[in-house]
């Protein structure tokens, strides 16, 4: 690996909506120039594709080749912290590095789930601008002026049943994903 890798900061992404120079509307060719060769180029159907770097996904329209979503939804640690292989696997979910860039994880730590209340407290203490939103489909969100959203879940709930989140204490939910998508 190169010594002088580009550093892609999760905090900078949240504040700016730019992931190492990649924003909504960036062409897939520019994504690869900025971030290197992806691990995968997935086709999710007729018009949807995704360039994948570890668990960082850059969704794009296959007709236009333009990015319309950026996310990592593998931030929740589902195992016991004493399970070393699980902690390593959790780290691999967000501590990506290739020959072009590496992630500065900001608040993320392997084997450690971040609670909603702790993130709100940290953001407030640091004077970062955000809003709290309850969405009937995606549950509780922390939204930033950049358009980036944090979503939350709990390992005791079925992740496909977002309605169950309405019964959960949002303060005790854990960070699951960081996402930026074009408004629908």
Order of alpha helices (4+ residues) and beta strands (2+ residues): beta-alpha-alpha-beta-beta-beta-beta-alpha-beta-alpha-beta-beta-beta-beta
